[in-house]
Each structure stands twice: as C-alpha cells, then as structure tokens.
Amino acid sequence: MSRRVEADSHSLTLRLAGTFTPTEDLYREGQRAQELNVRLFERTKRAGASRADLVVDDLTFVFEQLAAVRVRDPNRTRELRRRYLALTLRAIETKADQALPGPPPTWSEIVQRWQDE
C-alpha cells in the first residue's frame, strides 16, 4: 500500500472526478483495474491480513483520504502520508474489536462520481 500512496495516483481522482465525461475506454480500463484490485484484496483476506468487515471498495476512499494530505513541502507531505498510512494499516488489521459503522461503499457509488449529474 505504501507504494500506491507514494505514486499519488489518487490525487488525480480527487481533482478530476466529475469534471469530464469518461470514454468507454476509460470505463473499461477502470473495470479492469477494479477486477485486479478485487483479486489482490481477496488474496489478502484469505491470508487473514485484514479485518472481516473491510471490503475492497473501502480502500478506494482510504487511498483518496491519504492523497488529500498535502502541505507545501513535498518531503513533509510524503512523511505525513506515511504516518497516516501506518495509522490506517493498524485500523484494518484483523484484531478489530468493533464493527465498522454503516455499510461500505459500492463500486456503483465509486463509478458514479465520474458521471455527469
């Protein structure tokens, strides 16, 4: 997860979602990426690496939260993102003693952010 946070790709989502109409190619590639995410996530779940009530679509918003951490100094931004990633990773470990509130996001809700209203 740290490499994904370092890549800062979710900052694009924060800035671009809803600002243009995606093409069929973009939707197709987004679906392909989602399928790969699901496969990886299911492997980590089977390995017992995350809490039972965490779903793959929760991670979309987690990565966007981490991408939103930004200060003027790029090095400090990286440090802070690593800090909050570590905090997040502790929260998703299997030792969770309380259920998460509310239902998780759906893939449909995530995709809708890219569609015109």
SULFENZI-V26719 format. One record per backbone hydrogen bond with DSSP energy under -1.0 kcal/mol. CO is the residue of the C=O (numbers start at 1). NH is the residue of the N-H. Records with the same first field share a line. If there is no record, write none. Layout:
BEGIN
CO: NH + NH
END
This chain:
BEGIN
1: 5
2: 6
3: 7
5: 8
8: 11
10: 14
11: 15
12: 16
13: 17
16: 19
23: 27
24: 28
25: 29
26: 30
27: 31
28: 32
29: 33
30: 34
31: 35
32: 36
33: 37
34: 38
35: 39
36: 40
37: 41
38: 42
39: 43
40: 44
41: 45
42: 46
43: 47
44: 49
45: 48
51: 54
55: 58
56: 59
58: 62
59: 63
60: 64
61: 65
62: 66
63: 67
64: 68
66: 69
73: 77
74: 78
75: 79
76: 80
77: 81
78: 82
79: 83
80: 84
81: 85
82: 86
83: 87
84: 88
85: 89
86: 90
87: 91
88: 92
92: 51
106: 110
107: 111
108: 112
111: 114
112: 115
END
